[in-house]
Amino acid sequence: MTHGHNHRPADVAPGTVILCATRELPGGLQWAHLPVDRFLWAAEELRDGFRARVRRTVGDPSAPVEVVEGA
């Protein structure tokens, strides 16, 4: 991720993925995380809804979303 906001596989709880949305602001980077059950994330038809949710949390409907998977 950008500007020193990094993720490691060890940051992810077993059985989940973490979605991270980021937004550039004048004072720096704003970010939001959404943990998602790995079983639910595997359902392609649900993924856009999860991405939209974390983007709403960060306040930008077009924010990039990184998917962080555990080891």
Secondary structure, 3 states (H helix, E strand, C coil): CCCCCCCCHHHCCCCEEEEEEEEEECCEEEEEEEEEEHHHHCCHHHHHHHHHHHHHHHCCCCCCEEEEECC
